[in-house]
Amino acid sequence: MSLGSIFRRGERPPGQDAIRLIERDRAPDLLYAVGDIHGCHDKYSRIEAAIVADAERRSRGAVIVVLGDVVDRGPDSRAVIEHLLAAPPHGIDRFVLSGNHEAMMASFFDRPSHSHTWLSFGGAETLMSYGIDTGRWQIERVKSKLIHYQLQTFIPAEHMSFVAERPHLVRFGKLVCVHAAIDRSCSLSEQTERDLLWTRPGPETDADNGEMSGYVVVHGHTPVKDVFVSPLRINLDTGAFAGGPLSAARFVAGHFDGLISSAS
């Protein structure tokens, strides 16, 4: 089934894009959330194999949720996207969320420019993985028309669509998987892309009040040396692109049940 066919779009004020939500009232028996991959295909391959083996030991099917920022900074974003576009391993369902880096990449595809912010946020490394060298774009002030031609030539349309169409959030019961954070003071349909893709943890994200009281948020986006686990929030971004491991959390019937690392 296409993810696009099961999206529910939050209602947004005029001029604001709707966020893309996937919501299920019941948590799966076995779920694994994976932190920011950032182009580290080798680490993702290792952690996915470890997840599959872990699920097989438990004799259960499982759901994998990749928490966004699968591209940029690391060496092989193209291979990561190709991997995530392929069918998941047998017995596994897989959801891949948007991170702020996917949002920036999609923005660049819409309006390519030698001065686009994305290029200095890891975009140049991503384009290099497709065989596009951006080194002379800024020096020569290459026109957007030529950049657009290079994108169309080197990047498969399926990859562009994949980046642009990721859901922003998936909810399983009281477990919310998102790239960065949620605003606990308002409902999920009232969240903004900035809330979900760009917010850093702070008192306002950790206070257990408002409409989202009692929900557990699983996220990445803010690198930490070790996985952060609290009753209301779990941060799985352990800086894979900067030499840290890629980390995953296991949930059994919606409850946190341990960690898996690409370094294992």
Beta strands, then each sheet from edge to edge (+ up, - down):
strand 1: 8-9
strand 2: 20-24
strand 3: 30-34
strand 4: 62-66
strand 5: 92-96
strand 6: 169-172
strand 7: 175-178
strand 8: 216-219
strand 9: 228-229
strand 10: 233-235
strand 11: 247-252
strand 12: 255-261
sheet 1: 1+ 2- 6- 7+ 8+ 10+ 9-
sheet 2: 5+ 4+ 3+ 11- 12+
end
